[in-house]
């Protein structure tokens, strides 16, 4: 019998790990199969000649959709496609269902995550496995509702759990913050001496991979879908259409081909290999993930599953035993992913796993004398930001991703399978899936091996870290830089023989931000904000995406793409949205009309006809590029989209003194008459030709300077020199966050997302509904306007000085009506501001009278604070400051 305590002692006497590059790789290959903690797996009846016998059923010659991979995501996607009415959907599995990574997953489902969208996705998975499948098929999926318990060993962790509890109230998820004594009463075998408290969610539970996937397959087959096992995919046939667009044409297998316009890559660890067949980059890496299954533990029956995040350990109830696993800082990479690996496992590296034993024994001391029944160490795929990869690949139309689930494929599978099915059928998911959309990654990074490796390692190592509002990755930095940037290599958090950075300035500053209170830099941000309001501030916005839309059909394309009327004279700049067919907001951006020119310059390409210059948020530049490209292809517009992002820098000078400062730098008249708001001109700054735009994202008089890359430093220096005597300061993005929310400007993907319409978000002025010009999403907006808004974005202020960051519950007249999307402190008005969408609990439309008549409070970490609702910005509601009126 192997005892955990004995294993701990043995591991302690092992020689130190090999240092250097080899320490990053798996030292053991696939091993003899081991048992996993389920009543059955789908390797039953799997014989050595199974593959030689050929596919489990004949291949159809055509299919509307082909799903590659029979794990959790593949089965969930097939099921939802069939449920939504797609006929002729086929799933191809190279071995048997679940044979890759799904068969050995722990199968945990936790309902609360620090993301409103993920809470919704998890809720759908739970409905599917606990109710829908059994009702449809009469089969039990193996769902067990034994509850979940999150352990807090410090105040910050308990604060995080309280935030989750408040968010859960907006979604009807029952949860309770328990004291150590209450935790002990619930889980008598637990050591609670070092606890601050716990979060108990009674309706969490566990799923059985085999039971879930077989039931999904049966339910899909009942609706006409086909599951074909023992059918390895060998290639993806691609055709190029008359407009030069690459599209999926067929799937090649060892047993024939299937003509299809749509492929869904749900191949998990093998997704990169499938992507290479089609020329699609899939940024994920494979790592070993392990857990051990104990022998029987007296008194453990019916206990909730446990996550001790601070010890990086999870304890999954397994009948009268526990599965013990976790996430370490030195995971083993699986360098050579074998396409023959099926229902296989690796040898467990006790040297790596020891830390989890220590954490588990500390939390449940009886484990010290409990035997190990089996060890499970299998491959899992991880991505650069710990989010799945979904959506249509930008390189190939009709090629969708549903992979890279970072050990969460079972619990996210139902929600993500449904959204992926919507994506395929209607071109967009129903929910805001931007955080999962493959297009969130810049195309220069998706095949950058070092960046993918570093960032994916960090996502694994920090899997159980507290999710702080202003956290940033330390891995993979400096891959794309603007003209002012320093380089520092990633230290892998001291793992694999690397020496951890000492006195790493950025790391130290970031560490100070790890709080749910006002951070130490609160006063620094305050100084920047008040300097902008009182004098002037300069913001480096070179990370913005900068595109040109030019060509014969550019005006037609602009009319269709942009919700606002951008067909104004050259020299005009318009703030607008781009929508999807459901009326959701895919982007907000500025569009500047250009004069045609036969000569290309650093500030514009040569073009005939119409031309537009687009400035979009840098973090979402790839998303914007892909959205525009897709629309241009679908509508067959004859125009070009040109990326100038790497060629131009951008600085923004904002504040009452901005005109005085820039008048010394620019060779142009900056008066209201000569240079009105929402216009742009080519001017010279310190002798360099730049594009100046009179715009503001902070609610002040100001200009943006779009500068050729080579001229960025001298133009910036000239601005700073001129501003010295006027109180000009450098300000950062955190200052922009505060200033913009104070003014009431929206941030895309915070209070404005693809599932929010401009009407709901208070941006009706960006929509040309009074004209007869058709635009993408117009019909949905007209329908919404006719029926009334189902929800409405509302601004709240809180008089008590308390930090808020989003996810707080919104109470109206004693009922929860929504949650906060975005919050910050407004230094000029000296109040916390928060924006969130509210609904009428009766299900009716949300009118302005409904908003005005409520008595509101915001719940932060279980405590409610009285709040006042505003229909427009409490700061400068008449927009005088942007007009230069002070």
C-alpha positions in Angstrom: 0.0 0.0 0.0 1.3 3.5 -0.9 0.8 6.0 1.8 0.7 9.7 1.1 3.0 10.5 4.0 5.5 7.8 2.9 5.3 9.3 -0.7 6.1 12.7 0.8 9.1 11.4 2.6 10.4 9.5 -0.4 9.9 12.5 -2.7 11.9 14.6 -0.2 14.9 12.3 -0.6 14.8 12.3 -4.4 17.7 14.0 -6.2 17.1 17.6 -7.4 15.5 18.0 -10.8 17.7 18.4 -13.9 18.2 22.1 -14.6 18.3 23.9 -18.0 16.1 23.3 -21.1 15.5 19.6 -20.4 13.8 20.5 -17.1 11.0 22.1 -19.2 10.2 18.9 -20.9 8.4 15.7 -19.9 10.9 13.2 -18.8 8.5 10.3 -19.2 6.5 9.3 -22.3 3.1 7.6 -22.3 2.9 4.6 -20.0 0.8 1.7 -19.4 -2.9 2.6 -18.9 -3.9 3.2 -15.3 -7.4 3.3 -13.8 -9.2 6.5 -13.3 -11.9 7.2 -10.6 -15.0 6.4 -12.6 -17.3 3.4 -12.7 -16.5 3.0 -16.3 -14.6 4.6 -19.2 -15.2 4.3 -22.9 -12.1 2.3 -23.4 -14.3 -0.7 -22.5 -14.4 -3.2 -25.4 -11.4 -1.3 -26.9 -9.2 -4.0 -28.5 -5.9 -3.7 -30.2 -7.4 -4.3 -33.6 -10.1 -1.6 -33.3 -8.5 0.9 -35.5 -7.7 -1.7 -38.1 -11.3 -2.6 -38.3 -12.1 0.8 -39.8 -14.6 3.5 -38.9 -17.5 2.6 -36.7 -19.9 3.5 -39.5 -19.6 4.4 -43.2 -18.6 8.0 -43.9 -21.2 10.2 -45.6 -20.0 11.9 -48.8 -21.2 15.3 -47.6 -22.0 17.0 -44.3 -23.1 20.5 -43.3 -20.7 20.5 -40.3 -17.8 18.2 -39.4 -16.7 18.2 -35.8 -13.2 16.8 -35.2 -12.7 15.3 -31.7 -15.0 13.3 -29.5 -14.2 14.8 -26.1 -16.4 17.0 -24.0 -16.4 20.0 -26.4 -16.9 17.9 -29.5 -19.8 16.0 -28.1 -21.4 19.2 -26.6 -21.0 21.1 -29.9 -22.5 18.2 -31.9 -25.4 17.9 -29.5 -26.2 21.7 -29.6 -25.9 21.8 -33.4 -28.4 19.0 -33.7 -30.7 20.6 -31.0 -30.6 23.9 -33.0 -31.8 22.2 -36.1 -28.6 21.5 -38.1 -29.0 18.4 -40.2 -26.1 16.4 -41.5 -23.7 17.2 -38.7 -20.9 14.6 -38.3 -18.4 14.0 -35.5 -15.1 12.3 -36.3 -13.1 10.7 -33.5 -9.7 9.1 -34.3 -10.2 6.5 -31.5 -13.2 6.2 -29.1 -15.1 9.1 -27.5 -13.2 10.7 -24.6 -10.0 8.9 -25.5 -7.8 12.0 -25.6 -8.0 14.1 -22.4 -11.6 14.0 -21.4 -11.6 10.4 -20.1 -9.3 11.2 -17.2 -10.6 14.7 -16.3 -11.7 15.3 -12.7 -15.1 16.4 -13.9 -15.7 19.2 -11.4 -18.3 21.9 -11.9 -18.1 25.1 -9.9 -20.9 27.6 -10.6 -19.1 30.8 -9.5 -16.2 32.4 -11.5 -15.0 36.0 -11.5 -16.8 36.6 -14.9 -20.5 37.1 -15.5 -20.3 35.3 -18.9 -18.6 32.3 -17.4 -21.3 32.1 -14.7 -23.9 31.9 -17.5 -21.9 29.3 -19.4 -21.5 27.1 -16.3 -25.2 27.4 -15.5 -26.0 26.1 -19.0 -23.6 23.1 -18.6 -25.2 22.3 -15.3 -28.7 22.3 -16.8 -27.6 20.1 -19.6 -25.9 17.4 -17.5 -28.3 17.5 -14.5 -31.6 17.8 -16.3 -31.9 18.2 -20.0 -30.0 15.0 -21.1 -31.8 12.8 -18.7 -35.2 14.2 -19.8 -34.3 13.7 -23.5 -32.7 10.2 -23.3 -33.8 8.7 -20.0 -30.1 8.1 -19.3 -28.3 9.3 -16.2 -25.2 11.3 -17.1 -23.4 10.6 -13.8 -24.1 14.1 -12.3 -23.6 14.2 -8.6 -24.6 17.3 -6.7 -22.5 17.3 -3.5 -21.7 21.0 -3.3 -18.5 23.0 -3.5 -16.3 24.6 -0.9 -13.7 27.3 -1.6 -11.1 27.7 1.1 -9.7 31.2 2.2 -6.5 31.3 4.1 -6.2 35.0 4.0 -8.3 38.1 3.9 -7.7 38.9 0.2 -8.9 35.4 -0.8 -12.1 35.7 1.4 -12.7 39.1 -0.2 -12.5 37.4 -3.6 -15.1 34.9 -2.5 -17.4 37.6 -1.2 -17.2 39.2 -4.6 -18.3 35.9 -6.2 -21.1 35.6 -3.7 -22.4 39.1 -4.7 -22.2 38.3 -8.4 -24.0 35.0 -7.8 -27.0 36.8 -6.4 -27.5 38.5 -9.8 -27.8 35.0 -11.3 -29.6 33.2 -8.6 -26.7 31.0 -7.6 -27.0 30.1 -3.9 -23.8 30.6 -1.9 -22.8 31.2 1.7 -19.7 32.6 3.3 -18.9 30.4 6.3 -16.9 31.0 9.4 -14.2 28.4 10.3 -16.5 26.9 12.9 -19.3 26.6 10.4 -16.9 25.0 7.9 -15.9 22.5 10.5 -19.5 21.6 11.1 -20.0 21.1 7.4 -16.8 19.2 6.8 -15.7 17.5 10.1 -12.5 16.0 8.6 -11.1 19.5 7.6 -8.5 21.4 9.4 -9.8 24.9 9.9 -7.2 26.3 12.3 -5.6 28.5 9.5 -8.8 29.6 7.8 -10.3 33.0 7.4 -13.5 31.5 6.1 -14.9 29.6 3.2 -17.5 30.0 0.4 -20.0 27.2 0.2 -22.0 26.6 -3.0 -24.5 23.8 -2.3 -25.5 23.1 -5.9 -22.0 22.6 -7.3 -21.1 19.0 -8.2 -19.2 16.5 -10.4 -19.7 15.1 -13.8 -18.8 11.7 -15.2 -17.0 12.0 -18.6 -18.1 8.7 -20.1 -21.7 9.1 -19.0 -21.9 12.7 -20.1 -20.3 12.1 -23.6 -22.2 8.9 -24.4 -25.5 10.6 -23.5 -24.7 13.6 -25.5 -23.8 11.4 -28.5 -27.1 9.5 -28.2 -29.1 12.7 -27.9 -27.4 14.1 -30.9 -27.9 10.9 -32.9 -31.6 11.0 -32.1 -31.8 14.3 -33.9 -30.0 13.0 -37.0 -26.3 13.7 -36.2 -23.7 11.0 -36.7 -20.8 10.0 -34.5 -18.0 8.1 -36.3 -15.3 6.6 -34.2 -11.9 5.0 -35.3 -11.7 7.5 -38.1 -8.5 9.7 -37.9 -8.5 12.9 -39.9 -5.5 13.3 -42.2 -6.1 16.6 -43.9 -8.4 19.6 -44.6 -9.1 20.5 -48.2 -9.2 24.2 -48.8 -10.5 26.1 -51.8 -9.9 29.7 -52.8 -13.0 31.6 -54.0 -13.2 34.2 -56.8 -12.4 37.0 -54.3 -9.2 35.3 -53.1 -10.8 34.1 -49.8 -9.7 30.7 -48.4 -12.6 28.5 -47.4 -13.0 25.0 -46.1 -14.0 22.5 -48.8 -13.6 18.9 -47.3 -12.2 16.8 -44.6 -9.8 14.0 -45.5 -9.6 10.8 -43.4 -7.9 7.4 -43.6 -11.2 6.0 -44.9 -12.3 8.6 -47.4 -13.3 12.3 -47.6 -16.4 14.3 -46.6 -17.3 17.4 -48.6 -18.2 20.2 -46.1 -18.1 24.0 -45.8 -17.6 23.9 -42.1 -15.1 22.2 -39.8 -15.0 22.5 -36.0 -11.6 21.8 -34.4 -12.4 20.2 -31.0 -9.2 18.1 -30.9 -7.9 19.3 -27.6 -4.2 18.7 -27.1 -4.1 17.7 -30.8 -5.8 20.9 -32.0 -2.6 22.5 -33.2 -1.9 19.5 -35.4 -5.4 19.7 -36.9 -4.9 23.5 -37.4 -1.7 22.9 -39.3 -3.6 20.7 -41.8 -5.6 23.8 -42.7 -2.9 26.5 -42.4 -4.5 27.8 -39.2 -2.5 28.8 -36.1 -3.7 27.4 -32.8 -1.9 28.9 -29.9 -1.9 26.3 -27.2 0.6 24.0 -25.5 0.2 20.5 -23.9 1.2 19.9 -20.3 1.0 17.1 -17.8 -1.7 17.5 -15.2 -1.9 15.0 -12.4 -4.0 13.9 -9.5 -4.1 10.8 -7.2 -7.0 8.8 -6.0 -7.0 7.7 -2.4 -8.3 4.6 -0.8 -11.4 4.6 1.4 -11.7 7.4 3.9 -14.1 6.9 6.8 -16.4 9.9 7.1 -15.7 11.5 3.8 -19.0 10.4 2.2 -21.3 13.2 0.9 -18.7 15.8 1.6 -18.5 18.8 -0.8 -15.7 19.1 -3.3 -13.0 21.4 -2.1 -10.7 24.0 -3.7 -7.9 25.3 -1.5 -6.7 28.0 -3.9 -3.9 29.2 -1.7 -2.5 25.7 -1.4 -3.2 25.2 -5.2 -5.0 22.0 -4.4 -8.4 20.5 -5.2 -10.1 17.6 -3.4 -12.8 15.9 -5.4 -15.2 13.5 -3.7 -15.0 10.1 -5.2 -17.6 8.0 -3.4 -15.8 7.1 -0.1 -12.5 8.4 -1.3 -10.9 11.6 -2.6 -9.1 12.7 -5.8 -6.3 15.1 -4.9 -4.7 17.4 -7.5 -3.5 20.9 -8.1 -1.5 23.3 -10.2 2.2 23.8 -9.7 4.6 26.5 -10.9 6.8 23.9 -12.7 4.4 21.8 -14.8 5.9 19.4 -17.3 5.5 20.2 -20.9 4.6 17.5 -23.4 6.9 18.4 -26.1 6.2 15.7 -28.7 2.4 15.2 -28.9 1.8 11.7 -30.2 -1.1 11.1 -32.6 -1.2 7.5 -31.3 -1.9 8.5 -27.7 -5.3 7.2 -26.6 -6.7 6.3 -23.2 -3.1 6.7 -22.0 -1.3 8.3 -19.1 2.1 9.4 -18.0 4.1 8.2 -15.0 3.5 10.6 -12.1 6.5 12.8 -11.2 6.4 12.7 -7.4 9.0 15.4 -7.3 6.6 17.8 -8.9 3.5 16.5 -7.2 4.8 16.6 -3.6 3.7 20.2 -3.0 0.1 19.1 -3.6 0.4 16.3 -1.0 1.6 18.8 1.6 -1.4 21.2 0.9 -3.9 18.3 0.9 -2.6 16.8 4.2 -2.7 20.3 5.9 -6.3 20.7 4.8 -7.5 17.2 5.5 -5.1 15.7 8.0 -6.5 12.1 7.8 -4.9 12.0 4.3 -1.5 11.5 6.0 -2.4 8.0 6.8 -4.5 7.2 3.8 -3.4 5.0 1.0 -3.1 5.9 -2.7 -5.3 3.7 -4.9 -4.1 5.1 -8.2 -2.2 7.9 -9.9 -3.5 9.8 -12.9 -1.2 12.0 -15.0 -2.5 12.9 -18.4 -2.2 15.7 -21.0 -4.2 18.9 -20.9 -4.0 21.9 -23.2 -3.3 25.4 -21.9 -3.5 28.7 -23.7 -1.6 32.1 -23.3 -4.4 33.7 -21.3 -6.0 30.7 -19.6 -9.1 31.1 -21.8 -10.4 28.7 -24.4 -9.9 29.2 -28.1 -13.2 29.5 -30.0 -14.8 31.0 -33.1 -13.9 31.2 -36.7 -10.2 31.2 -37.5 -9.2 34.5 -39.2 -7.0 32.6 -41.7 -9.7 30.3 -43.0 -13.5 30.8 -43.5 -15.6 27.9 -42.2 -12.8 26.6 -39.8 -13.9 27.0 -36.2 -12.1 26.3 -33.0 -13.4 24.8 -29.8 -10.2 23.8 -27.9 -7.7 24.9 -25.3 -9.9 24.6 -22.3 -7.2 24.7 -19.6 -8.7 21.7 -17.7 -12.2 23.2 -17.7 -13.6 21.5 -20.8 -16.1 19.5 -18.9 -17.6 22.3 -16.8 -17.6 24.9 -19.6 -18.5 22.4 -22.3 -22.2 22.8 -22.3 -22.2 26.6 -22.4 -19.4 26.8 -24.9 -20.9 24.0 -27.1 -24.1 26.0 -27.3 -22.4 29.3 -28.1 -20.1 27.6 -30.7 -23.2 26.1 -32.3 -24.8 29.6 -32.5 -21.5 30.9 -33.9 -21.6 28.4 -36.7 -25.3 28.8 -37.5 -25.7 32.6 -37.4 -22.2 33.9 -37.6 -22.0 35.1 -34.0 -22.6 33.6 -30.6 -25.5 34.8 -28.4 -23.3 35.8 -25.5 -20.3 38.0 -25.3 -17.6 35.4 -26.1 -14.8 37.9 -26.9 -12.6 36.6 -24.1 -12.7 33.2 -25.8 -12.6 34.3 -29.4 -9.4 33.3 -31.2 -9.4 36.8 -32.8 -8.5 38.3 -29.5 -4.8 37.4 -30.2 -2.8 39.6 -32.6 -1.8 37.6 -35.6 1.9 38.3 -35.0 1.7 36.3 -31.7 -0.4 33.3 -32.6 2.6 31.4 -34.0 5.2 33.0 -31.8 6.4 29.9 -30.0 8.2 31.6 -27.1 5.3 33.9 -26.4 2.8 31.0 -26.4 5.0 28.9 -24.2 5.7 31.6 -21.6 2.2 32.9 -21.4 0.7 29.4 -21.3 3.1 28.4 -18.5 2.0 31.4 -16.5 -1.7 30.7 -17.1 -1.1 27.2 -15.6 1.0 28.4 -12.7 -1.5 31.1 -11.8 -4.6 29.0 -12.3 -5.5 29.3 -8.6 -4.2 32.8 -8.0 -6.6 35.5 -6.7 -8.1 37.3 -9.6 -7.4 41.0 -8.9 -9.0 43.7 -10.9 -5.8 45.2 -12.2 -3.6 42.1 -12.6 -1.4 41.8 -15.7 0.8 39.0 -17.0 4.5 39.0 -16.5 5.1 36.4 -19.2 5.5 37.1 -22.9 6.1 40.8 -22.5 7.9 42.9 -25.1 6.8 40.9 -28.1 5.3 44.0 -29.6 6.6 47.3 -28.5 6.0 51.0 -29.2 8.9 53.5 -29.5 9.4 53.8 -25.8 9.8 50.4 -24.1 12.3 48.4 -22.0 13.0 44.7 -22.3 13.1 42.1 -19.5 13.0 38.4 -20.0 10.4 36.1 -18.4 11.8 34.2 -15.3 9.2 31.4 -15.2 8.6 32.4 -11.5 11.9 30.8 -10.6 10.9 27.4 -12.0 13.0 25.1 -14.2 16.3 26.3 -12.8 15.7 30.0 -13.7 16.6 32.6 -11.1 13.6 34.7 -10.2 14.0 38.4 -10.9 15.0 40.5 -8.0 14.0 44.2 -7.7 11.8 43.8 -10.8 10.2 47.2 -10.8 7.1 46.3 -12.8 6.6 43.2 -10.7 6.8 45.1 -7.5 4.4 47.8 -8.7 2.0 45.1 -9.8 2.2 43.4 -6.5 1.1 46.5 -4.8 -2.1 46.4 -7.0 -3.0 43.0 -5.5 -5.8 44.3 -3.4 -9.6 44.8 -3.4 -9.1 48.1 -1.5 -7.9 51.3 -3.0 -4.3 50.4 -4.2 -1.2 52.3 -3.1 -1.1 54.0 -6.5 -4.6 55.5 -5.9 -3.0 58.9 -5.1 -0.7 58.7 -8.1 -3.7 58.1 -10.4 -5.5 60.9 -8.6 -2.7 63.4 -9.4 -2.7 62.4 -13.1 -6.5 62.8 -13.3 -6.7 66.1 -11.6 -3.8 67.4 -13.6 -5.7 66.5 -16.8 -8.8 68.2 -15.4 -6.9 71.3 -14.2 -4.1 71.7 -16.7 -3.2 69.0 -19.2 -2.0 65.4 -19.5 -0.3 63.5 -22.3 -1.3 59.8 -22.9 0.7 57.4 -25.0 -1.9 55.6 -27.1 0.5 54.1 -29.7 -1.0 50.6 -29.0 -4.2 51.6 -30.8 -5.0 49.8 -34.0 -4.9 52.0 -37.1 -6.5 50.8 -40.3 -7.3 52.3 -43.7 -10.5 51.3 -45.6 -10.0 52.4 -49.2 -11.2 51.6 -52.7 -14.1 51.7 -55.1 -16.7 50.3 -52.7 -15.2 51.9 -49.5 -18.2 54.2 -49.1 -20.7 51.3 -49.5 -18.6 49.3 -47.0 -18.5 52.1 -44.5 -22.2 52.7 -44.8 -22.9 49.1 -44.1 -20.2 48.5 -41.4 -20.6 51.6 -39.3 -23.8 52.5 -37.3 -23.2 56.2 -37.6 -23.2 58.3 -40.8 -19.5 58.5 -41.7 -20.1 59.7 -45.3 -19.2 63.2 -44.4 -16.7 65.5 -46.1 -13.0 64.7 -45.9 -11.5 66.2 -42.7 -14.4 64.9 -40.6 -14.0 62.4 -37.8 -17.0 60.4 -36.4 -17.4 58.3 -33.3 -19.3 55.2 -34.2 -20.1 51.6 -33.4 -19.9 48.4 -35.5 -22.7 46.0 -34.9 -23.5 42.3 -35.6 -26.7 41.1 -37.1 -28.3 40.8 -33.7 -27.6 44.5 -33.0 -24.9 43.8 -30.6 -21.8 46.0 -30.5 -18.7 44.5 -32.0 -16.6 47.7 -31.6 -16.6 51.4 -31.0 -14.1 53.4 -32.8 -13.4 56.7 -34.7 -13.6 56.9 -38.4 -12.0 59.8 -40.3 -12.8 60.6 -43.9 -9.7 61.0 -46.1 -9.0 62.9 -49.3 -8.0 60.6 -52.2 -4.3 60.8 -53.2 -2.2 59.2 -56.0 0.8 59.3 -53.7 1.3 57.1 -50.6 2.7 58.7 -47.5 3.5 57.6 -43.9 0.0 58.9 -43.0 -2.1 57.4 -45.8 -1.9 54.9 -48.6 -2.4 55.9 -52.3 -6.0 55.3 -53.3 -8.8 56.3 -55.7 -12.4 56.7 -54.7 -13.3 56.9 -51.0 -11.0 56.3 -48.1 -11.4 56.2 -44.3 -8.9 56.1 -41.4 -10.0 53.9 -38.5 -8.6 54.2 -34.9 -9.5 51.3 -32.6 -8.5 50.2 -29.1 -5.2 48.4 -29.3 -6.2 45.4 -27.2 -9.1 44.6 -29.6 -7.4 45.6 -32.8 -7.2 42.0 -34.1 -10.9 41.5 -33.3 -11.8 44.7 -35.3 -9.6 43.7 -38.2 -11.2 40.2 -38.4 -14.8 41.6 -38.0 -14.3 44.1 -40.8 -12.6 41.5 -43.1 -15.4 39.0 -42.6 -18.0 41.6 -43.4 -16.1 42.8 -46.5 -15.9 39.1 -47.7 -19.5 38.3 -47.0 -20.8 41.4 -48.8 -18.2 41.1 -51.6 -17.2 44.8 -51.4 -14.4 45.8 -53.7 -12.1 47.6 -51.3 -9.0 47.2 -49.3 -8.4 47.1 -45.5 -4.8 48.1 -44.8 -3.1 47.8 -41.4 -1.0 50.8 -40.4 -0.8 50.0 -36.7 3.0 49.2 -36.7 3.8 52.2 -38.8 2.2 54.9 -36.6 2.4 56.0 -33.0 -0.2 58.1 -31.2 -0.2 60.5 -28.3 -3.2 62.3 -26.9 -2.9 65.7 -25.2 -6.0 66.5 -23.1 -7.0 69.3 -20.7 -7.8 73.0 -20.5 -4.2 73.9 -21.4 -3.9 71.5 -24.3 -4.6 74.2 -27.0 -2.1 76.6 -25.5 0.6 73.8 -25.4 0.0 72.4 -28.9 -0.2 75.9 -30.4 3.5 76.1 -29.7 4.2 72.7 -31.4 1.8 72.6 -34.4 1.9 74.9 -37.4 -1.9 75.2 -37.5 -4.6 77.4 -36.0 -6.2 75.5 -33.2 -9.1 77.9 -32.5 -12.7 76.5 -32.4 -13.4 78.2 -35.7 -10.4 76.8 -37.5 -10.2 73.4 -35.9 -13.7 72.3 -34.7 -14.4 69.2 -32.6 -14.5 65.9 -34.5 -12.3 67.1 -37.3 -8.7 66.2 -38.4 -5.9 67.8 -40.4 -2.4 67.0 -41.6 -0.1 69.5 -39.8 3.5 69.7 -38.9 4.7 69.1 -35.3 8.4 69.9 -34.6 8.9 69.7 -38.3 7.3 66.3 -38.8 4.1 65.7 -40.7 1.4 64.3 -38.4 -2.4 63.8 -38.4 -4.0 65.9 -35.7 -7.6 65.0 -34.5 -9.6 67.1 -32.2 -11.2 64.4 -30.0 -11.4 63.4 -26.4 -11.9 60.2 -24.5 -11.7 61.9 -21.1 -14.2 64.7 -21.5 -11.7 67.6 -22.0 -10.5 69.9 -24.7 -7.8 68.0 -26.5 -6.2 66.6 -29.6 -4.8 63.2 -30.7 -1.5 63.3 -32.8 -1.1 60.3 -35.1 2.6 60.2 -35.8 4.9 58.2 -38.2 6.9 55.8 -36.0 10.2 57.4 -36.7 8.9 60.8 -35.6 7.3 59.7 -32.3 10.2 60.5 -30.0 11.0 64.0 -31.3 7.2 65.0 -31.4 6.7 63.7 -27.9 9.7 65.6 -26.6 8.5 68.8 -28.3 5.1 68.4 -26.7 6.7 67.8 -23.2 9.0 70.8 -23.6 6.2 73.1 -24.6 4.0 71.8 -21.7 6.5 72.2 -18.9 5.4 75.7 -18.0 1.7 74.8 -18.3 1.7 71.9 -15.9 1.6 69.1 -18.5 2.0 65.6 -17.0 2.4 62.1 -18.3 -0.7 60.0 -17.5 -1.4 56.3 -17.9 -4.2 54.0 -18.9 -5.5 53.8 -15.3 -6.0 57.5 -15.5 -7.9 57.1 -18.7 -10.1 54.5 -17.0 -11.0 56.9 -14.3 -11.4 60.0 -16.4 -13.6 58.2 -19.0 -16.0 56.6 -16.6 -16.3 60.0 -14.8 -17.4 61.5 -18.1 -19.6 58.6 -19.0 -17.7 57.3 -22.0 -18.0 53.6 -22.7 -15.2 51.0 -22.7 -15.7 48.3 -25.3 -15.8 44.9 -23.6 -16.6 46.4 -20.3 -19.9 48.3 -20.3 -20.2 47.8 -24.1 -20.0 44.3 -25.5 -21.2 42.2 -28.5 -24.3 41.2 -26.6 -25.2 44.9 -25.8 -27.0 47.1 -28.3 -26.2 50.8 -28.6 -29.7 51.5 -27.6 -29.3 49.6 -24.3 -25.9 51.3 -23.8 -27.2 54.8 -24.3 -25.5 55.2 -27.6 -28.5 55.7 -29.8 -26.8 58.9 -31.2 -24.3 56.7 -32.9 -27.0 55.0 -35.0 -28.2 56.5 -38.3 -31.8 55.3 -37.7 -33.3 58.6 -38.8 -31.8 58.0 -42.3 -32.9 55.4 -44.8 -29.4 54.0 -45.1 -29.2 50.3 -44.3 -26.4 49.1 -42.0 -25.5 45.8 -40.3 -27.7 45.3 -37.3 -30.2 48.0 -38.2 -33.2 45.6 -38.3 -32.4 44.3 -34.9 -32.2 47.8 -33.5 -35.5 48.8 -35.1 -37.2 45.7 -33.6 -35.7 46.5 -30.2 -36.8 50.1 -30.3 -40.4 49.0 -31.2 -40.7 46.5 -28.4 -38.8 48.4 -25.7 -35.4 47.9 -24.2 -35.1 44.6 -22.2 -32.3 46.2 -20.1 -30.6 49.6 -19.9 -27.2 50.8 -18.9 -27.3 53.0 -15.8 -24.7 55.2 -14.1 -24.5 54.9 -10.3 -22.6 57.1 -7.8 -21.9 56.0 -4.3 -21.3 58.8 -1.7 -19.3 56.6 0.7 -15.7 56.3 -0.4 -15.5 52.6 -1.2 -13.6 50.9 -4.0 -15.6 49.0 -6.6 -14.3 47.2 -9.7 -17.3 45.5 -11.3 -19.4 42.4 -10.6 -21.2 44.1 -7.7 -24.9 43.2 -7.4 -27.4 46.0 -8.2 -30.4 46.2 -5.8 -33.5 48.1 -6.7 -36.3 48.4 -4.2 -35.1 45.3 -2.4 -34.6 43.1 -5.5 -31.5 42.3 -7.5 -31.9 43.7 -11.0 -28.4 43.3 -12.4 -24.7 43.6 -11.7 -22.0 46.2 -12.3 -19.9 45.8 -15.4 -17.4 48.6 -14.8 -16.5 50.8 -11.8 -13.8 53.2 -10.8 -13.3 56.2 -8.7 -14.0 59.7 -10.1 -11.5 62.1 -8.6 -13.0 65.3 -9.9 -16.4 64.6 -8.4 -14.8 62.6 -5.6 -17.1 59.7 -5.8 -17.1 56.0 -6.8 -18.9 55.6 -10.2 -20.3 52.3 -11.5 -22.1 51.3 -14.7 -24.3 48.3 -15.0 -27.3 47.0 -17.0 -30.6 46.7 -15.1 -33.7 44.6 -15.9 -37.2 44.8 -14.8 -37.9 41.7 -12.6 -41.4 41.5 -14.1 -39.8 40.9 -17.5 -41.1 44.1 -19.1 -39.1 46.7 -20.9 -36.9 49.0 -18.9 -38.2 52.6 -19.4 -36.5 55.8 -18.2 -39.3 56.1 -15.6 -38.4 52.7 -14.3 -34.8 53.8 -13.9 -35.7 57.1 -12.2 -38.3 55.6 -9.8 -36.1 53.1 -8.1 -34.3 53.1 -4.7 -30.8 51.7 -5.4 -28.0 50.0 -3.5 -24.8 48.3 -4.8 -23.6 45.1 -3.0 -19.9 44.9 -2.6 -18.5 41.7 -1.0 -21.8 41.1 0.8 -22.2 44.7 2.1 -24.7 47.0 0.4 -24.1 50.8 -0.1 -26.8 53.3 -1.0 -26.4 54.5 -4.6 -27.9 57.2 -6.8 -28.9 56.4 -10.4 -28.1 58.9 -13.2 -29.4 59.0 -16.7 -26.4 60.9 -18.0 -22.9 61.7 -16.8 -22.7 63.6 -13.5 -19.5 65.2 -14.8 -20.0 68.1 -17.3 -23.4 66.9 -18.5 -23.6 69.8 -21.0 -20.3 68.8 -22.7 -18.9 72.3 -22.3 -15.3 71.2 -21.6 -14.8 69.3 -24.8 -15.8 72.5 -26.6 -13.2 74.4 -24.8 -15.7 76.2 -22.5 -14.3 76.3 -19.0 
